[in-house]
């Protein structure tokens, strides 16, 4: 009698080799085939590894007092598998701009992948001060940059200029289909100005009216831009059905977000529970800010933040 376990494990990569399986299964007889469920076993070849329900990662901003390759090393050491490209210790601060050469974007992606980090979010922004056409060109460039990084989320900052409000979101609306075709979702976050709160973000998202445009929630910013007056637990109740990701950021009065996770005013369990109640039941949870310090101290804080989020999400690794 053929040893089925040997057939199933014949491929050293852990996947079933179709020819090996069919050759071995021929000797099993109908009863053996029925027990194995031939269709299910063969289909296993085509099923890619699934991501965890919650993708717990870290933005480069948490380490942006250092060169970004150093930041990536530290994130890997802290146990993260996902990274968000946001800021670094250069004069320009933001890593990917509409003017960033594509070779530099490719290099960022390579550096992340070398360390086993998957780019899950890119932060970028574009200008509409010149014209709608120029805004579209800029946003499409950022979308292309995210695609180069194999990144499914491009997070935008919104606009604080009331005169440019309609043009800014018209630009996003014009680019949503292009982004979807490239496998990139667009989002804004609570970021001051005209998108400082959940209701303001909802207004912008509904104005665009595209499925590919959502909200990247940021509880620390809700506190920050309200001078500590608006609790994100209450604000989270206004964003049901909008949230696609979360910047994990704490807050300490009077106005500080460079705070280690769990050491400030944000009640993360309550915020997380309310967002889940509103439909955010899977997706990215990326640490954005930590307290400044030595590389060793920031790395230790990052590791603690990862462990905190794993407990919060009920998920290990």
Secondary structure by P-SEA (a helix, b strand, c coil): cccaaaaaaccccccccaaaaaaaaccccaaaaaaaaaaaaaaccccccccccccccccccccccccaaaaaaaaaaacccbbbbccccccccccccccccaaaaaaaaaaaaaacccccbbbbcccccccaaaaaaaaaaaaaaaaaacccbbbbbccccccaaaaaaaaaaacaaaaaaacbbbbccccccccccaaaaaaaaaaaccccbbbbccaaaaaaaacccccaaaaaaacccccccccbbbbcccccccccccccccaaaaaaaaaaaaccccccccccccccccaaaaaaaaaaaaaaaaaaacccc
